[in-house]
Amino acid sequence: MLDEYRKTVAAQTLWATTAQTAPWNIAFQNHVRALPRLARLTLNLSLQCRLRLRNTYAARHLRGQGMEIGAQYVPTQVGEGASVEYVDVLSNDELVARYRLPADGLVPLAHVIDGHDLKVYPDNALDFLIANHVLEHFDDALKGMIEWFRTIKPGGHLFITLPNFRGNCFDYERAPERADHFLLDYTCPEGREARNRLHYEDMAKSLLHLPRDHPDVQNMVDRWIANGDRHHYHVWDETALQELLEVAAKEMQCDLMLVDGSFPKNGFELLAVVRKGHPGGALEWRAPKIRAAVTFCKAVYDDIQSYQRNLSMA
């Protein structure tokens, strides 16, 4: 059974390829194969168990009335004493039509709104806000972060996950930004269009393994912009998220505190639960490494048990 589970876990990144497989997916697989064994195992297990981990942290901390952005088919499972409504930038009908998605299983939407402009929610309206793999699609990450915390009550929580740039085929050859860049995007919007193009050029040249000025890179970027696509403007590691939150706390003049989270260097995603405090402007960041390791091991154990039960019922 464990050998079959190991193959299932390995297939999280080393999936079967065909003649139609994009070359950047093949390049990423080669990158994963070259990783040290422990790093490769961490990446695959964190990808395999990502929903289980999210649900564990959400049930641990989220209470009251909250909202999740962009849940689509995989809403985060909160615990007893919590209720969630869902928003997305496109209606479910638009999602189905644009991306050829199946209609069944999409969460019902309370509002069709952009995640960085939540004007339908008054200040301090929510006990929590959930955003899984959303912020990387914002070209002004600081503005989005400030808007999210505007809607959260003092004592409430932001639950956020971001793709770890080291474990994502679109990001692993790019470099995370730091506080000065996030602040520049926020304070100098007139230059953001040019900066966005540079981000897309970074992404395209990393996918195609071609120079920035190569026609294929420029054509790919032109298509993304013409289509109105919102790919990964920025890529993320723990330091990038921490520095963004530090700048957000100062700009809002509100204290923030990391109360829980998981930041494995070679994992698939970063997860943070951040509490909104009282007026101030400081971020308290003490990553709970031991608790995160225990939570991760428990999620893997539970996943193995679930896999075994499913095999026995097959």
PECOR-V875089 format. One record per run of one state. SS is the DSSP state (2 for helix, 1 for strand, 0 for the rest). FROM is the first residue (numbers start at 1). LEN is the number of residues. Records with the same first field share a line. If there is no record, write none. Layout:
SS=FROM-LEN, FROM-LEN
//
This chain:
0=1-1, 11-12, 34-3, 49-1, 62-2, 70-12, 89-3, 100-11, 113-13, 133-2, 138-3, 168-11, 188-1, 209-6, 228-8, 237-1, 253-1, 263-6, 280-3, 285-4, 314-1
2=2-9, 23-11, 37-12, 50-12, 92-8, 135-3, 141-11, 165-3, 179-9, 189-20, 215-13, 238-15, 289-25
1=64-6, 82-7, 111-2, 126-7, 152-13, 236-1, 254-9, 269-11, 283-2
//
